Amino acid sequence: MLSAVPPSTLARTLRRAEEALSKTLEKYSPSRISWPSPSHQVELAKLVEALEPLLKPH
């Protein structure tokens, strides 16, 4: 757990927030949601782990 929030609660909350943001920006043409590629996500995760070793997955 991170900050006393169970992982399932955090995942559910983030999913709902992403859905709300996507729906809100759906018809706003200047907006665009893009996610990093899987390989870039791995690199970002390595950077986070280097700074916060306790966040490393078990």
Secondary structure as GFF3:
##gff-version 3
##sequence-region A 1 58
A	DSSP	alpha_helix	7	25	.	.	.	ID=ss1
A	DSSP	alpha_helix	38	51	.	.	.	ID=ss2
A	DSSP	three_ten_helix	53	55	.	.	.	ID=ss3
###
